[in-house]
Amino acid sequence: MNDKLLERYSRHILLPQLGYSGQEKLLQSKVLIVGIGGLGSPAAIYLGASGIGEITMVDYDVVEISNLQRQIIHNQQTLGQNKAKSAKKNLRKINSAIKINAITKRLAGKELIEECKKHDVILDCTDRFKSRFAINRAAFATKTALVSAAAVGFDGQIATFNPANINSPCYQCLYSEDLPEDTLCSENGILSPIVGVMGVLQALEAIKIISKTGGTLLGKLLVFDGLASEFRTLKLGKDPACRICSSG
């Protein structure tokens, strides 16, 4: 790190749990963020500000006026623009010293797997079960750490999965593919700070995974009740019958 970077990340380096070596790990890391909406916006901002060396953001959608209530990486000047491009433009204003990539199409199948292979951590910031299951499959196929979050109404949840750990459950251990797609759809409404809380927690999990600092939410489901301002931690076990992560 040169003097400018030492100054930029000085508050991280002062932390004994992270320090210089931890910051170096962040600078050398690559994170894939799929979905640059309510969850992906705060996650991208904090990962970019924290000095993740390379961030790849994936979103095929465009910025709409209704997004601005919670998708804080976008603004009125980027209305109508692709979300990944809008996010890249604004993230550069926060940290021009890192590499920022924008993918403006939906990734699926081999393309998704190839992109996952290039990164150290995947953040699932999508809002559809179909996308979540596809990202989960790609993460386990490539043995890439996955942090998945969701939010609707006043509630949020987050879990971390580590395919390199044989005891790690996966997203499909938590949810069945038979769930109706509208369970997480935008018609249910969302209070804007709820996605902020969950997206920031995703960034925190990614930083801890990369820097090997503290404990993560592996084998746990953290549930947030925004109305009561309460967190609950539930144990999340591996499903021995799971088609994705079980050898059974």
Buried (B, 14 or more C-beta within 10 A) or exposed (E): BEEEBEEBBEEBBEEEEBBEEBBBBBBEBBBBBBBBBBBBBBBBBBBBBBBBBBBBBBBEBBBEEEBBEBBBBBEEEBBEBBBBBBBBBBBEEBBEBBEBBBBBEBBEEEEBBEBBEEBBBBBBBBBBBEBBBBBBBBBBBBEBBBBBBBBBEBBBBBBBBBBEBEEBBBBBBBBEEEEEEEEBEEEEEBBEBBBBBBBBBBBBBBBBBBBEBEEBBBBBBBBBEBEEEEEEEEEBEBBEEBEBBBEE
